[in-house]
Each structure stands twice: as structure tokens, then as C-alpha cells.
């Protein structure tokens, strides 16, 4: 499918965001066909460009969330730079930012003024704690949000060993929520002709992730606690030891419970007075785990995984990232694609997760170097070569010279990628 066949083809997005929540949002929009112009400060650009892990001089943190974009580097606080930002904003359908509330206005991009000048524009914002309230001006961080929203309180072995989720999950889901809001606003604009402002925050996203755990407290007053690697309300559902290595087994209904009992050679367990219903299995989960693990000890994880999948019982291994990317199913889906950076270096990237018309998205181009596309973006705005040269000479914009190598992407599926080196700082909404 060419870009013209994607649902957001022809939509232009001005991406003023940095770190992860905003960039993850705009990467998803780019996967769906939107043209993403990433406007960065001339003084170092997106803060995540300086975050580990690194491959030579390239930040892999930045690379992971900035596929398919163009970069223009601007002095945000010079009069000429602000005028250029205004022009860029009015040339776009959507503006995405994740500054603290009010910062956009200090950059001469007041949302009311933008909408007065262009009623159809959509302005999307991600903040740390929302636009109102005593913490509205506080900087937001993923792990702070994980702590404040209760997510850490239900993650870990027990109430004494609460831990953060191993990736900046609230940043990423905030990005997904923002992309959803933008998509809805674009549909609304088609109907009304008027743009909208959409916003979310790390705090709101984290609380929305509470699901049944938060509802448990709201409805019963009971405060949930961590359950380790076991599902907090379903059993058997979690990690179980076998004859060699652990395996995840997830029994979600009564039929699957009966199938599991027979598969393990213990059909009498199905109607056992302690385990006959889902409620009883949850109450007696620790005793049931011991019983099942004694049965599972009679075979290897590979044996049980084969049997469980054949019986249509959800089950799977616990992979590290090297194993995950090497899995035949992952490779069959072509999740990893290889592109080339402007300097010619190869970069394996995880593609977007949303397929359209049964076709997975292709990564259109590698994450850009700072200012890599300044000249092209300014030319599309209608600036003459002399005007562009003046902006460069005055230090209003940074324009990276055209590379000596072919920077075109090579969107071929890769068999795998290097093992993950950690998810780096979980920082967002820094300004």
C-alpha cells in the first residue's frame, strides 16, 4: 500500500514534542500516513537525543520513537524563529506538544490565536498532571506517574517489593491516547469543519490504566496489592514451574479449566470442592498452584507448551528481548524492519503495530538527524533560497548538509535486532 492509500495520507502534523509520549503519538500518526514535521530546538533538539542507550553517536532511545519524521531545527525564542514556528503551525492540520500547560503560548503559539487564524487546526497536548489543579505546572515523569496513580502499588512480588513497569508504559499509553484523540478530532473536523483541542496527561492516563484494580477500590474500599506473576483475580493464570523452566499458563474460563485438568492427567481436579469454580480457584490459588506445579514437573516447558497450545489453552514462554525478536511468529509478522540513517548506518526498528487493509505499516524513513530536513521543509513553505540562506547565516535555523550517502530507507524485514539494553530514562513533559 502506498502512502496515498493510508487513512491519514495528506494530513500534516507539526510535532513540537520531545522525550516519549508526544513522539510516540506522532510516530503512530506517521505509520497511518500523516506527514510529520518534527520541529526541534536548535540547541540540541529533542532532549532524548542525549539519552542512552547509544549506538556510536546515535541515541537508540530517540530512534525508537521517531521513525518516519522530518526534522527542522529552529531557534524557538528568537523573533524570526517564533515567526517561523507560527508559519509552520498554520501550514499544518495538527500541532502536537507536550510542554507544561501555558508554555505553548510563551512560544507565540497561543492555542486561541492559532484557532482564530486557522479554525480547522487541531491542537493536541500531553502534560504531566493536567491543565488545572495544584500540580498543573509541575514537570511530569513516567515513573512519578506510575507511583502516583497506583500502578507501582500492584506491580511486584508483594506489598513490600513494589516495582515500576520495565518500560515507560504511561508515557507510551499517553501517546496512544493522544493519537486516538487526534484521529477523533480529524473525523469531527470532517463533519463540522472546525478544529478542536484535545489533551491528556500522564496522571489521567495512569489512572485510566487502573481498570478493575481501581474499580475494586472504588466499589469495595479494598486496596489491591501486588500478586507477583499471578493474575490478581483469575486462577490458574500466571507463571508456573515445569520440569525445566517456567511457563505462563492462562486459564480464562471454566471450559479451559476442565481441559487443563484432563491434559495434566488429573481430571478429578475439575470438580474438586476447592477448585470447582473460578471464585474457589481464586480463593485457593496458592494451594492450586502447588498442585499444578507437581503435575507440570512431569514434563518440560517445551512439551507442555506444545500440548497446551494444541488444546487451545493460552500459554507462552518468558522471553528476553533477544528471544522475543527471534521467535518465528514475530519474524512471520515482519515486526522488525531495517532502514538507513542519513549517515548510511543500518538501523533495525520495530514497525508500527497497526495494519490497514491487512497490510502492516512500512517505516517510511529512519529517525532524522537534527535539522536533517530543514532545507526541504522551508522550501515547501515557499521560502526562497536567499531567505533560507539568511536564516541559516543568522542562526535562526540549523541545516544539516546533504549526506554523501543515499539516505533512502530500506524497509526490508529484519530477522531480529540487538538485545534490549534497557529503556533508559522514563522522562517526559520536561519543560
C-alpha positions, 0 to 999 in steps of 0.5 A: 500500500502506498502512502496515498492509500493510508487513512491519514495520507495528506494530513500534516502534523507539526510535532513540537514534542520531545522525550516519549509520549508526544513522539510516540503519538506522532510516530503512530500518526506517521505509520497511518500516513500523516506527514510529520514535521518534527520541529526541534530546538536548535540547541540540541533538539529533542532532549532524548537525543542525549539519552542512552542507550547509544549506538556510536553517536546515535541515541537508540532511545530517540530512534525508537520513537521517531521513525518516519519524521522530518526534522527542522531545527529552529531557534524557538525564542528568537523573533524570526524563529517564533515567526517561523514556528507560527508559519509552520503551525498554520501550514499544518492540520495538527500541532502536537506538544507536550510542554507544561500547560501555558508554555505553548503560548510563551512560544507565540503559539497561543492555542486561541490565536492559532484557532482564530487564524486557522479554525480547522487546526487541531491542537493536541497536548500531553502534560504531566498532571493536567491543565488545572489543579495544584500540580498543573505546572509541575514537570511530569515523569513516567515513573512519578506517574506510575507511583502516583496513580497506583500502578507501582502499588500492584506491580511486584512480588508483594506489598513490600517489593513494589516495582515500576513497569520495565518500560515507560508504559504511561508515557507510551499509553499517553501517546496512544491516547493522544493519537486516538484523540487526534484521529477523533478530532480529524473525523469531527473536523470532517463533519463540522469543519472546525478544529478542536483541542484535545489533551491528556496527561500522564496522571489521567492516563495512569489512572485510566490504566487502573481498570478493575484494580481501581474499580475494586477500590472504588466499589469495595474500599479494598486496596489491591496489592501486588500478586507477583506473576499471578493474575490478581483475580483469575486462577490458574493464570500466571507463571508456573514451574515445569520440569525445566523452566517456567511457563505462563499458563492462562486459564480464562474460563471454566471450559479451559479449566476442565481441559487443563485438568484432563491434559495434566492427567488429573481430571478429578481436579475439575470438580474438586470442592476447592477448585470447582469454580473460578471464585474457589480457584481464586480463593485457593490459588496458592494451594492450586498452584502447588498442585499444578506445579507437581503435575507440570514437573512431569514434563518440560516447558517445551512439551507442555507448551506444545500440548497446551497450545494444541488444546487451545489453552493460552500459554507462552514462554518468558522471553528476553528481548533477544528471544522475543525478536527471534521467535518465528511468529514475530519474524512471520509478522515482519515486526522488525524492519531495517532502514538507513540513517542519513549517515548510511548506518543500518538501523533495525526498528520495530514497525508500527503495530497497526495494519490497514487493509491487512497490510502492516505499516512500512517505516517510511524513513529512519529517525532524522538527524537534527535539522536533517530536513530543514532545507526541504521543509522551508522550501515547501513553505515557499521560502526562497533560497536567499531567505533560507540562506539568511536564516541559516547565516543568522542562526535562526535555523540549523541545516544539516548538509546533504549526506554523501550517502543515499539516505533512502530507507530500506524497509526490508524485514529484519530477522531480529535486532540487538538485545534490549539494553534497557529503556533508559530514562522514563522522562517526559513533559520536561519543560 
